[in-house]
C-alpha cells in the first residue's frame, strides 16, 4: 500500500513539475515565440530553391539537417540492435536454446 501511495505522489509531483515548466512556454501560434526566427524563415522561403524539394519539411530533413538525421537514425538503430541482443541473451539464460519450436 505504501508503494502505491509513493508511486502516486511521485507521479503527481512529476506532472506538477512538467506543468510548471509548461507555464513558461509562449502561447501556441504566436509569431514572437522562439520557434519563429530567421532560420525558420529561411527554411520556409528558400527551401524549394536551395534543396529542389517540393515539400519544405522533406527538404529540411533530407538536405539542411541530413547529417543530424543520419546520426539520430544510427542511434535508434544501435539501440534496437542492443535491445534485441539483450532479449536473445535473456532467452538463452532462462534455459532456452534460442528456438521457439517445441521438440517432440
Steps between C-alpha positions, in 0.01 A plus 500: 500500500785737584658430161179598320476824697866578429448428129196729486687778683801472269274504194303802620824682586639426154181625332510818710865552404416466130203737528715764673750474214217521247380827651823666377428410137371773269137472387451254218512654153638842595747651255732629774583157641850353470385256232447777246846644437726565201581131456134406470440786259791390281389137498149597394595767248798337326458125552360432153765716334796363700405134537282431198249325726133566440419452867669742744508241780663237279754757381580597856547144623677356196717798404550762769507250786601181320811431707313552828214279379749229400661504846160483670399204284833329580442544873148355475627206290779430750254508790271258316784257433614512863149439632460202267838364613401538865170322442677217319755454780222510757317221315812280498569571868154370591584153372374544146711414201389810312239309296133546564411166340378217719710185485309173507 
